[in-house]
Amino acid sequence: MIRRGVERRSVVLGLATAAAWPSIGAPSSWAQGAGKTVISHGIAIHGTPETPPGAKHLAYVNPNAPKGGTIKLAGRGTFDSLNPFILKGTPAGAVGLIYETLLGSNGDEASTGYGLLAETIEVPADRSWTTFKLRAEARWHDGKPVTPDDVVFSFNILKEKGAPSYATYWQDVKTAEKLDDRHVKFTFGGGDNHELPNIIGQLPVLPKHWWATREFDRTSLEIPLGSGPYRVDSLEAGRHITMRRVEDYWGRELWLNKGRHNFDVVRYDYYRDEQVSFEAFKAGQIDYRDEATVRLWATAYDFPAVKSGAVKMATMPHGNVLPMQGIVFNLRKEQFRDRRFREAFIHLVDFEWFNKTLTHGLLTRVNSFFFNSELAATGLPSKEELAILEPLRGQIPPEVFDKEYKLPVTDGSGNNREGARRAIGLLKEAGWEIRNGKMTNLKSGQPLSFELLLGEPRLEQFGLPFKQWCDRVGVEVRLRTVDPVQYQKRMDSFDFEATIDLFPQSLSPGNEQREFWGSKAAQTQGSRNTIGIQDSAVDKLIELVISAPDRQSLVTRTRALDRVLLWNQFVVPQYRSTVFWVAYWDKFGRPEKLAKYSPRGWTTWWIDAEKERTLSQRAPERKT
């Protein structure tokens, strides 16, 4: 399961996690219900919740953090809607702050949900259903209670009229029903899927009474009603949006929320260009920045405010699975379907030269779809993996069984002759050869040319060298960088030949694997199966991952899936930093302890009054 935000390519689905609830031997801190059910304050996909009932606050917050002040952030691109639940329009990401889910998460635990809107969660041993008891104090911003009717409405409307991702993600959730004024029950089907209680626990709950007079599947800039710690205060479409903390927020004293949501005002100013956004940060118009551009991190943080200490730079280690990122070809187009064709471009990449020359040696090549975790396939398959893979022999690449997946390594000189030679050979096997300096199809006589679609200029840092590497073997790559709105529309409709994409994962993969690699998702517009994978063997491995009964089997099955995805050469892997880079103006206090799985982020920070008071003296160039 993966945490989903409110941006278009990750619709609000909440925390994703996958595993098994113990059927016997429940700890004494849980209440045993009738029929061998378990009623608890939280639910772990594997094992039991680590945080006991009665916890006062999360371990990585300051429970006495002062409230107040403003944090100014940068939004990417633009927005024309406050409805993040449908494909139409481009929603403002900040609007996610107004909504709550049934369960919340602990950043120190990989696969556990704890009661947020829900006070307790009840499940039977086989997890064929789950019942949530809502908190009596849970309220919408208009003062009305959050009810089971709201929960049922939210599930049905999102599955029916929301972005297609919802229906895919919840396809094994059959019904939602109100039991009484506090209890709502979800019934599951479709086989042994242990993560479903956690998945449905991340349902964003919407107010039925507010939506009763509005069309759900239309874009709108009307300020919506929520139940979360913030409400929308003001906005200018495409320019900025301001969120204001709800003073009488019903969940302020919950242990999950203590020490969080400390700023009175959260303002997002939107920038279409990454460099302009960075300049705004340098000028003090933005307070906090998650740096994603290695060139900027390595070379651009030398301005006066950094030298004086008015801007701080932090490198934050973490225990997260890092996403696979790379060039993907659209398999809906015939010329990209040959595995040898796709592998050829992996050999053309001179990562060692690129990392040394353009990224200051700060990056690591991604060699797994579950990189930086125990889920990644390494070496040769284990005996347990082979037992899973053997029934698929003949349906999956033969290398899966007896070869370790390794990316080619160059000498970093910039003269990747061996890679070019190997690429030419693979393309020839796939039906192409160089004629008059052009890689040409042997049947049609057409030269090989494709468009690499990019959604932001910073990706050209890799796109331009990639184009040059391809030129050397007679392949024409046409770079096209479009604005984020156009990019999103084209990706939702799969209107591309090749692009750079990434696939975020968690330590507990599950249902979302259907969305990434499943055959059904390949034909569903707006899905995350941008590659267009339609492979029955991959589908079978996905279902095995989803139905894993315990942690060890989940690890084994995920490694088997990883091997098959890798050897199919679906992605030309790029690179990641194994740490997070954060820069901020020195006006904040922040906890000393970092969350293991979500160390970056400002939701546990607060304004330090003394630092803010002296900031203008320490950085007279700062514009506010």
C-alpha positions as CSV (number, residue, x, y, z in Angstrom):
1,M,0.0,0.0,0.0
2,I,1.1,3.6,-0.6
3,R,0.3,6.9,0.8
4,R,-1.6,8.9,-1.8
5,G,-1.8,12.6,-1.9
6,V,-4.2,14.9,-3.7
7,E,-2.3,15.6,-6.8
8,R,-3.7,14.2,-10.0
9,R,-1.2,11.4,-10.4
10,S,-1.9,10.2,-6.9
11,V,-5.6,10.6,-6.1
12,V,-6.6,10.8,-2.5
13,L,-6.6,7.2,-1.5
14,G,-4.7,7.5,1.7
15,L,-2.2,5.2,3.4
16,A,-1.5,1.9,1.6
17,T,-0.2,-1.1,3.5
18,A,-0.5,-4.8,3.1
19,A,-0.4,-7.8,5.4
20,A,-2.1,-10.2,7.8
21,W,-3.9,-9.7,11.1
22,P,-3.3,-12.6,13.6
23,S,-6.3,-14.9,13.8
24,I,-5.5,-16.2,17.3
25,G,-3.5,-15.1,20.4
26,A,-4.6,-11.4,20.3
27,P,-2.7,-9.2,22.8
28,S,-4.5,-8.5,26.1
29,S,-4.7,-4.8,25.1
30,W,-7.3,-5.7,22.5
31,A,-10.9,-6.3,23.1
32,Q,-12.2,-9.6,21.8
33,G,-15.5,-9.3,20.1
34,A,-18.2,-11.9,19.4
35,G,-17.4,-14.6,16.8
36,K,-13.6,-14.3,17.3
37,T,-13.4,-10.8,16.0
38,V,-10.9,-8.2,17.2
39,I,-11.8,-4.7,18.2
40,S,-8.9,-2.3,18.5
41,H,-7.6,1.2,18.3
42,G,-5.5,0.3,15.3
43,I,-4.6,-2.4,12.8
44,A,-1.3,-3.6,11.5
45,I,-1.1,-5.4,8.2
46,H,1.6,-7.6,9.5
47,G,1.7,-8.4,13.2
48,T,0.2,-6.1,15.7
49,P,0.2,-2.3,16.1
50,E,3.4,-1.1,17.8
51,T,1.7,1.9,19.5
52,P,-0.4,0.8,22.5
53,P,-3.8,2.2,23.4
54,G,-3.5,5.3,25.6
55,A,-0.5,6.8,23.7
56,K,-0.2,10.6,24.4
57,H,1.4,11.6,21.2
58,L,3.6,10.5,18.3
59,A,7.3,10.0,19.2
60,Y,8.5,12.5,16.6
61,V,6.5,15.6,17.6
62,N,6.7,18.3,20.2
63,P,3.4,18.0,22.0
64,N,3.8,21.5,23.4
65,A,4.6,23.1,20.1
66,P,3.2,26.7,20.0
67,K,0.4,27.4,17.5
68,G,0.5,30.4,15.2
69,G,2.2,32.1,12.3
70,T,2.4,31.5,8.6
71,I,4.3,29.1,6.4
72,K,4.7,29.9,2.7
73,L,5.1,27.0,0.3
74,A,5.5,26.6,-3.5
75,G,2.9,24.8,-5.6
76,R,3.9,23.3,-8.9
77,G,2.2,24.3,-12.1
78,T,-1.3,25.6,-11.7
79,F,-4.8,24.7,-10.5
80,D,-8.3,25.3,-11.7
81,S,-10.3,23.1,-9.3
82,L,-10.8,22.3,-5.6
83,N,-12.1,18.9,-6.4
84,P,-9.2,16.4,-6.2
85,F,-11.3,13.3,-6.6
86,I,-12.1,13.4,-10.3
87,L,-10.0,13.4,-13.5
88,K,-11.4,16.6,-14.8
89,G,-9.4,19.8,-14.0
90,T,-6.2,20.3,-12.1
91,P,-6.8,20.4,-8.4
92,A,-5.0,22.5,-5.8
93,G,-2.9,20.1,-3.8
94,A,-3.4,22.0,-0.6
95,V,-7.1,21.1,-0.5
96,G,-6.1,17.7,0.9
97,L,-5.6,19.4,4.3
98,I,-9.3,19.9,4.8
99,Y,-10.2,16.1,4.6
100,E,-9.9,13.3,7.1
101,T,-9.8,9.5,6.7
102,L,-11.1,6.8,8.9
103,L,-7.6,5.8,9.9
104,G,-4.4,7.8,10.3
105,S,-0.7,6.8,10.2
106,N,2.3,6.8,12.4
107,G,5.5,7.8,10.5
108,D,7.5,5.3,12.6
109,E,5.5,2.3,11.4
110,A,5.4,1.0,7.9
111,S,2.0,-0.7,7.7
112,T,-0.3,0.3,10.6
113,G,-3.4,2.4,10.7
114,Y,-4.8,4.0,13.8
115,G,-8.3,5.4,14.5
116,L,-8.7,9.0,13.2
117,L,-12.4,9.6,12.3
118,A,-12.9,6.1,13.6
119,E,-12.6,5.4,17.3
120,T,-12.1,1.6,16.8
121,I,-11.9,-0.9,14.1
122,E,-13.3,-4.4,14.2
123,V,-12.2,-7.3,12.0
124,P,-12.8,-11.1,12.0
125,A,-9.9,-13.6,11.8
126,D,-10.3,-13.9,8.0
127,R,-10.6,-10.2,7.4
128,S,-13.7,-10.7,5.2
129,W,-15.2,-7.5,6.6
130,T,-14.5,-4.7,8.9
131,T,-16.5,-2.3,11.0
132,F,-15.5,1.2,12.1
133,K,-17.0,2.9,15.1
134,L,-16.9,6.7,14.4
135,R,-15.8,9.1,17.1
136,A,-18.8,10.9,18.7
137,E,-16.9,14.2,18.6
138,A,-16.0,14.1,14.9
139,R,-17.4,17.2,13.2
140,W,-17.6,18.9,9.8
141,H,-16.5,22.5,9.8
142,D,-20.1,23.6,9.8
143,G,-20.6,21.8,13.2
144,K,-22.6,18.8,12.0
145,P,-21.4,15.4,13.1
146,V,-19.5,13.0,10.7
147,T,-21.9,10.0,10.3
148,P,-21.9,6.5,8.8
149,D,-24.1,8.0,6.1
150,D,-21.2,10.2,5.1
151,V,-18.8,7.2,5.0
152,V,-21.2,5.2,2.8
153,F,-21.8,8.1,0.5
154,S,-18.1,8.8,0.2
155,F,-17.3,5.2,-0.8
156,N,-20.1,4.9,-3.3
157,I,-19.6,8.3,-5.0
158,L,-15.8,7.9,-5.3
159,K,-16.1,4.4,-6.8
160,E,-18.9,5.5,-9.1
161,K,-17.9,9.0,-10.2
162,G,-14.4,9.5,-8.9
163,A,-11.2,9.0,-10.8
164,P,-10.9,5.5,-12.1
165,S,-8.1,4.7,-9.6
166,Y,-10.7,4.5,-6.8
167,A,-12.7,1.7,-8.5
168,T,-9.4,-0.2,-9.3
169,Y,-8.0,0.2,-5.8
170,W,-11.3,-0.8,-4.1
171,Q,-12.4,-3.5,-6.5
172,D,-12.4,-6.1,-3.7
173,V,-14.6,-3.9,-1.4
174,K,-18.1,-5.1,-2.2
175,T,-20.4,-3.1,0.0
176,A,-20.5,-0.3,2.6
177,E,-23.5,-0.2,5.0
178,K,-24.6,1.8,8.0
179,L,-25.2,-0.3,11.0
180,D,-26.3,2.4,13.4
181,D,-25.6,6.0,14.3
182,R,-21.9,5.3,15.0
183,H,-21.0,2.1,13.1
184,V,-20.3,1.5,9.4
185,K,-19.4,-1.9,7.9
186,F,-17.5,-2.8,4.8
187,T,-17.8,-6.3,3.3
188,F,-15.0,-7.7,1.1
189,G,-14.8,-10.3,-1.6
190,G,-12.4,-11.5,-4.3
191,G,-10.2,-13.8,-2.3
192,D,-7.7,-13.6,0.4
193,N,-6.7,-9.9,0.7
194,H,-5.5,-9.1,4.1
195,E,-4.8,-5.4,3.6
196,L,-8.4,-4.4,2.8
197,P,-9.2,-3.1,6.3
198,N,-6.2,-0.8,6.1
199,I,-7.0,0.2,2.5
200,I,-10.6,1.2,3.3
201,G,-9.4,2.9,6.4
202,Q,-7.8,5.5,4.2
203,L,-11.1,6.4,2.5
204,P,-11.4,10.2,2.4
205,V,-14.7,10.9,4.1
206,L,-16.9,13.6,2.4
207,P,-19.9,15.4,3.7
208,K,-23.1,13.9,2.1
209,H,-25.2,16.9,3.1
210,W,-22.9,19.4,1.4
211,W,-22.6,17.4,-1.9
212,A,-26.4,16.8,-2.0
213,T,-26.9,20.0,-3.9
214,R,-23.7,19.8,-6.1
215,E,-22.5,17.8,-9.0
216,F,-19.7,15.6,-7.9
217,D,-18.1,15.0,-11.3
218,R,-17.6,18.6,-12.2
219,T,-14.7,20.9,-11.5
220,S,-15.4,23.7,-9.1
221,L,-13.6,26.5,-7.3
222,E,-16.3,26.7,-4.7
223,I,-14.7,26.2,-1.3
224,P,-15.6,22.7,-0.1
225,L,-16.6,21.6,3.3
226,G,-14.2,19.4,5.3
227,S,-13.5,18.0,8.7
228,G,-9.7,18.4,8.8
229,P,-7.3,20.7,10.6
230,Y,-7.5,23.4,7.9
231,R,-10.1,25.0,5.8
232,V,-9.7,27.0,2.6
233,D,-9.5,30.7,3.4
234,S,-8.8,32.4,0.1
235,L,-7.6,31.6,-3.4
236,E,-6.9,33.0,-6.9
237,A,-7.2,30.2,-9.5
238,G,-3.8,29.2,-10.8
239,R,-1.9,31.7,-8.6
240,H,-2.3,31.0,-4.9
241,I,-4.4,29.3,-2.2
242,T,-4.4,30.0,1.5
243,M,-5.4,27.5,4.2
244,R,-6.4,28.6,7.7
245,R,-6.2,26.4,10.8
246,V,-9.5,25.5,12.3
247,E,-9.5,26.8,15.8
248,D,-12.2,24.5,17.1
249,Y,-10.9,21.5,15.1
250,W,-12.6,18.5,16.7
251,G,-9.4,16.3,16.5
252,R,-6.9,18.7,17.9
253,E,-6.4,16.7,21.1
254,L,-6.1,13.2,19.5
255,W,-2.8,11.6,20.1
256,L,-2.2,11.3,16.4
257,N,-2.6,15.1,16.1
258,K,-0.8,16.4,19.2
259,G,2.1,18.7,18.2
260,R,1.0,18.7,14.5
261,H,-0.8,21.3,12.4
262,N,0.8,24.2,14.2
263,F,0.7,27.0,11.7
264,D,-2.3,29.3,11.6
265,V,-1.9,29.9,7.9
266,V,-0.5,27.7,5.2
267,R,-0.1,29.5,1.9
268,Y,0.8,28.0,-1.5
269,D,2.0,30.2,-4.3
270,Y,2.0,28.4,-7.7
271,Y,5.0,28.5,-10.0
272,R,5.0,26.9,-13.5
273,D,8.8,27.0,-13.7
274,E,11.1,25.2,-11.2
275,Q,13.8,27.8,-11.5
276,V,11.4,30.7,-10.8
277,S,10.2,28.7,-7.7
278,F,13.8,28.5,-6.5
279,E,14.4,32.2,-7.0
280,A,11.2,32.9,-5.0
281,F,12.6,30.7,-2.2
282,K,16.0,32.6,-2.3
283,A,14.1,35.9,-2.0
284,G,12.2,34.7,1.1
285,Q,8.8,34.5,-0.7
286,I,8.8,30.8,0.1
287,D,9.8,29.5,3.5
288,Y,10.4,25.8,3.0
289,R,11.6,23.7,0.0
290,D,11.9,20.0,-0.6
291,E,14.8,20.1,-3.1
292,A,14.4,17.6,-6.0
293,T,17.0,19.0,-8.4
294,V,20.5,17.7,-7.6
295,R,22.1,20.5,-9.6
296,L,20.5,23.1,-7.4
297,W,21.4,21.3,-4.2
298,A,25.0,20.9,-5.2
299,T,25.7,24.3,-6.7
300,A,22.9,26.9,-6.1
301,Y,22.8,27.1,-2.3
302,D,25.6,29.6,-2.1
303,F,23.6,32.7,-1.8
304,P,24.1,35.2,1.1
305,A,21.3,33.8,3.3
306,V,22.8,30.4,3.4
307,K,26.2,31.8,4.2
308,S,24.8,33.8,7.1
309,G,22.8,30.9,8.5
310,A,19.4,32.5,7.7
311,V,18.7,29.6,5.4
312,K,19.3,26.1,6.7
313,M,20.1,23.0,4.6
314,A,19.2,19.6,6.0
315,T,20.0,16.1,4.7
316,M,17.5,13.7,6.1
317,P,18.0,9.9,6.1
318,H,15.0,7.6,6.0
319,G,13.9,4.0,5.8
320,N,11.5,4.4,2.8
321,V,11.3,2.3,-0.3
322,L,12.5,4.6,-3.1
323,P,10.4,4.8,-6.3
324,M,11.5,3.3,-9.6
325,Q,12.1,6.3,-11.9
326,G,13.0,6.1,-15.5
327,I,12.1,6.4,-19.2
328,V,9.0,4.3,-20.0
329,F,7.8,3.4,-23.5
330,N,4.0,3.2,-24.2
331,L,3.4,-0.5,-24.9
332,R,0.1,0.4,-26.5
333,K,2.2,1.3,-29.5
334,E,3.5,-1.7,-31.4
335,Q,7.1,-0.7,-32.0
336,F,7.8,-0.6,-28.2
337,R,6.5,-4.1,-27.4
338,D,9.7,-6.1,-28.2
339,R,11.6,-6.6,-24.9
340,R,14.9,-6.4,-26.8
341,F,14.0,-3.0,-28.2
342,R,13.5,-1.6,-24.7
343,E,16.6,-3.2,-23.3
344,A,18.7,-1.6,-26.0
345,F,18.1,1.9,-24.5
346,I,19.2,0.7,-21.1
347,H,22.7,-0.1,-22.6
348,L,22.8,3.4,-24.2
349,V,22.6,5.1,-20.8
350,D,26.0,6.2,-19.5
351,F,25.0,6.7,-15.9
352,E,28.6,6.8,-14.5
353,W,29.5,9.7,-16.8
354,F,26.1,11.4,-16.1
355,N,26.5,11.1,-12.3
356,K,30.1,12.3,-12.3
357,T,29.6,15.1,-14.7
358,L,26.1,16.5,-14.2
359,T,24.9,15.4,-10.7
360,H,28.1,15.7,-8.7
361,G,28.1,12.0,-7.7
362,L,25.1,12.5,-5.4
363,L,22.8,9.9,-7.0
364,T,22.5,6.2,-7.0
365,R,21.2,4.1,-10.0
366,V,17.8,2.5,-9.3
367,N,18.0,-1.3,-9.9
368,S,14.7,-2.4,-8.4
369,F,11.0,-1.4,-8.4
370,F,11.3,-1.6,-4.6
371,F,14.7,0.0,-4.3
372,N,16.3,0.6,-0.9
373,S,14.3,-2.1,0.8
374,E,14.2,-5.8,1.7
375,L,11.5,-6.2,-1.0
376,A,14.1,-5.7,-3.8
377,A,15.2,-8.7,-5.7
378,T,18.9,-9.4,-5.3
379,G,21.2,-12.1,-6.6
380,L,19.6,-15.2,-7.9
381,P,16.1,-16.2,-6.9
382,S,15.7,-18.1,-3.6
383,K,14.2,-21.5,-3.4
384,E,11.0,-19.9,-2.1
385,E,10.9,-17.5,-5.1
386,L,11.6,-20.3,-7.5
387,A,8.5,-22.1,-6.2
388,I,6.5,-19.1,-7.1
389,L,8.1,-18.5,-10.5
390,E,8.4,-22.1,-11.8
391,P,4.6,-22.4,-12.7
392,L,5.1,-19.3,-14.9
393,R,8.1,-20.7,-16.9
394,G,7.5,-20.0,-20.5
395,Q,5.4,-16.9,-19.7
396,I,8.2,-14.8,-18.2
397,P,11.7,-14.0,-19.4
398,P,14.0,-17.1,-19.0
399,E,16.7,-14.9,-17.4
400,V,14.5,-14.6,-14.3
401,F,15.5,-18.2,-13.2
402,D,19.3,-18.2,-13.6
403,K,20.6,-14.7,-14.0
404,E,21.1,-11.8,-11.6
405,Y,19.6,-8.6,-12.9
406,K,22.5,-6.1,-13.2
407,L,22.5,-2.7,-15.0
408,P,25.4,-2.1,-17.3
409,V,28.3,-0.1,-15.9
410,T,30.6,2.2,-17.9
411,D,34.0,3.7,-17.2
412,G,32.5,7.1,-16.9
413,S,34.6,8.5,-19.7
414,G,31.6,9.6,-21.8
415,N,32.6,7.2,-24.6
416,N,30.2,4.3,-24.1
417,R,31.2,2.2,-27.1
418,E,30.3,-1.1,-25.5
419,G,26.8,0.1,-24.7
420,A,26.3,1.4,-28.2
421,R,27.5,-1.9,-29.6
422,R,25.1,-3.9,-27.4
423,A,22.2,-1.6,-28.2
424,I,22.7,-1.9,-32.0
425,G,22.8,-5.7,-31.6
426,L,19.6,-5.8,-29.6
427,L,17.8,-3.5,-32.0
428,K,18.9,-5.7,-34.9
429,E,17.4,-8.7,-33.2
430,A,14.2,-6.7,-32.8
431,G,14.1,-5.9,-36.5
432,W,16.1,-2.7,-36.9
433,E,19.5,-1.8,-38.5
434,I,21.5,1.3,-39.3
435,R,21.1,2.4,-42.9
436,N,22.7,5.7,-44.1
437,G,23.3,6.6,-40.5
438,K,19.6,6.1,-39.4
439,M,18.3,3.2,-37.3
440,T,15.7,1.8,-39.8
441,N,13.0,-0.8,-39.6
442,L,13.8,-3.8,-41.7
443,K,10.2,-4.3,-42.8
444,S,8.8,-0.8,-43.3
445,G,12.0,1.0,-44.1
446,Q,11.0,3.8,-41.6
447,P,13.7,5.4,-39.5
448,L,13.3,5.0,-35.7
449,S,12.1,8.2,-34.1
450,F,10.0,8.9,-31.1
451,E,9.0,11.8,-28.8
452,L,10.1,11.9,-25.2
453,L,7.4,13.8,-23.4
454,L,8.5,15.7,-20.3
455,G,6.3,17.5,-17.7
456,E,8.9,19.9,-16.3
457,P,12.1,21.5,-17.6
458,R,14.4,20.0,-14.9
459,L,13.9,16.6,-16.5
460,E,15.8,17.9,-19.6
461,Q,18.9,17.4,-17.5
462,F,18.6,13.7,-18.3
463,G,16.6,14.0,-21.5
464,L,19.2,15.9,-23.4
465,P,22.1,13.5,-22.8
466,F,19.7,10.6,-23.5
467,K,18.9,12.2,-26.9
468,Q,22.6,12.4,-27.6
469,W,23.2,8.8,-26.6
470,C,20.4,7.8,-29.0
471,D,21.8,10.0,-31.8
472,R,25.0,8.0,-31.8
473,V,23.2,4.9,-32.9
474,G,20.9,6.6,-35.4
475,V,17.8,6.9,-33.3
476,E,16.0,10.3,-33.3
477,V,14.6,11.4,-30.0
478,R,12.4,14.5,-30.1
479,L,12.3,16.1,-26.7
480,R,9.0,17.9,-25.9
481,T,8.5,19.7,-22.6
482,V,5.0,20.8,-21.9
483,D,3.3,22.5,-18.9
484,P,2.1,20.3,-16.1
485,V,-1.6,20.7,-17.0
486,Q,-1.1,19.5,-20.6
487,Y,1.3,16.8,-19.4
488,Q,-1.3,15.5,-17.0
489,K,-4.0,15.4,-19.7
490,R,-1.8,13.5,-22.1
491,M,-0.7,11.0,-19.5
492,D,-4.3,10.4,-18.3
493,S,-5.3,9.6,-21.9
494,F,-2.0,7.7,-22.6
495,D,-1.2,10.1,-25.4
496,F,2.5,9.7,-25.5
497,E,5.3,7.6,-27.0
498,A,7.9,7.8,-24.2
499,T,8.1,9.8,-21.0
500,I,9.9,9.9,-17.7
501,D,7.8,8.5,-14.9
502,L,8.1,7.2,-11.4
503,F,6.3,4.6,-9.4
504,P,6.2,5.2,-5.6
505,Q,6.0,2.1,-3.4
506,S,5.8,1.4,0.3
507,L,7.2,-1.3,2.6
508,S,3.9,-3.1,2.3
509,P,2.9,-3.4,-1.3
510,G,-0.7,-4.6,-2.1
511,N,-3.7,-3.5,-4.1
512,E,-1.9,-0.6,-5.8
513,Q,0.2,-3.0,-7.8
514,R,-2.9,-3.7,-9.9
515,E,-3.0,0.1,-10.6
516,F,0.7,0.1,-11.6
517,W,1.1,-3.1,-13.6
518,G,-2.3,-4.8,-13.9
519,S,-3.9,-5.6,-17.3
520,K,-7.2,-4.0,-16.4
521,A,-5.5,-0.7,-15.4
522,A,-3.7,-0.6,-18.8
523,Q,-7.0,0.1,-20.5
524,T,-8.3,2.5,-17.8
525,Q,-7.7,6.1,-18.5
526,G,-6.1,8.0,-15.7
527,S,-4.5,4.8,-14.2
528,R,-0.9,4.6,-13.1
529,N,-0.2,1.8,-15.6
530,T,1.2,4.4,-17.9
531,I,3.5,1.7,-19.5
532,G,0.5,-0.3,-20.7
533,I,1.5,-3.6,-19.2
534,Q,-0.9,-6.4,-20.1
535,D,0.7,-9.6,-19.0
536,S,-1.1,-12.5,-17.4
537,A,2.0,-13.7,-15.5
538,V,2.4,-10.2,-14.0
539,D,-1.3,-10.3,-13.1
540,K,-0.8,-13.6,-11.3
541,L,2.2,-12.3,-9.3
542,I,0.2,-9.2,-8.3
543,E,-2.5,-11.3,-6.9
544,L,0.0,-13.4,-4.9
545,V,1.4,-10.2,-3.4
546,I,-2.0,-9.0,-2.4
547,S,-2.9,-12.3,-0.8
548,A,0.3,-12.8,1.1
549,P,-0.6,-14.2,4.5
550,D,2.4,-12.9,6.5
551,R,5.4,-10.6,6.2
552,Q,7.9,-13.2,5.0
553,S,5.6,-14.4,2.2
554,L,5.0,-10.8,1.2
555,V,8.7,-10.2,0.9
556,T,9.2,-13.4,-1.2
557,R,6.3,-12.7,-3.5
558,T,7.3,-9.1,-4.0
559,R,10.8,-10.1,-4.9
560,A,9.5,-12.5,-7.5
561,L,7.3,-9.7,-9.0
562,D,10.3,-7.4,-9.0
563,R,12.4,-9.9,-10.9
564,V,9.7,-10.3,-13.6
565,L,9.2,-6.6,-14.0
566,L,12.9,-6.0,-14.2
567,W,13.7,-8.7,-16.8
568,N,10.8,-7.5,-19.0
569,Q,12.8,-4.3,-19.3
570,F,9.7,-2.1,-18.9
571,V,11.8,0.8,-17.7
572,V,15.1,2.4,-18.6
573,P,16.1,3.0,-14.9
574,Q,17.4,6.4,-13.8
575,Y,18.5,7.4,-10.4
576,R,17.5,8.6,-6.9
577,S,19.1,10.2,-3.9
578,T,19.0,7.9,-0.9
579,V,18.4,10.9,1.4
580,F,15.9,13.7,1.4
581,W,17.2,17.3,0.9
582,V,15.3,20.1,2.6
583,A,16.1,23.8,2.8
584,Y,14.2,26.4,4.9
585,W,14.4,29.9,6.3
586,D,15.5,29.8,9.9
587,K,12.2,30.9,11.5
588,F,11.0,27.4,12.6
589,G,11.4,25.1,15.5
590,R,11.3,21.4,14.7
591,P,11.5,18.2,16.7
592,E,14.9,16.6,17.2
593,K,13.6,13.1,16.3
594,L,12.7,12.4,12.7
595,A,10.0,9.9,11.8
596,K,11.5,6.8,10.3
597,Y,9.4,6.7,7.2
598,S,8.4,10.3,6.8
599,P,11.3,12.4,8.1
600,R,10.8,15.5,5.9
601,G,7.8,17.7,6.0
602,W,6.6,20.7,7.9
603,T,3.4,19.4,9.6
604,T,5.3,18.9,12.9
605,W,7.2,22.2,12.7
606,W,6.2,25.5,14.4
607,I,7.2,29.1,14.4
608,D,10.0,30.0,16.7
609,A,9.1,33.5,17.7
610,E,12.6,34.6,18.5
611,K,14.1,33.3,15.3
612,E,11.3,34.9,13.3
613,R,11.8,38.2,15.1
614,T,15.5,38.4,14.3
615,L,15.3,36.9,10.7
616,S,15.0,40.3,9.0
617,Q,18.2,41.4,10.8
618,R,20.1,38.3,9.8
619,A,18.8,38.4,6.2
620,P,18.0,42.0,5.2
621,E,17.6,40.9,1.6
622,R,14.6,38.7,2.5
623,K,11.4,39.8,0.9
624,T,8.1,39.1,2.8
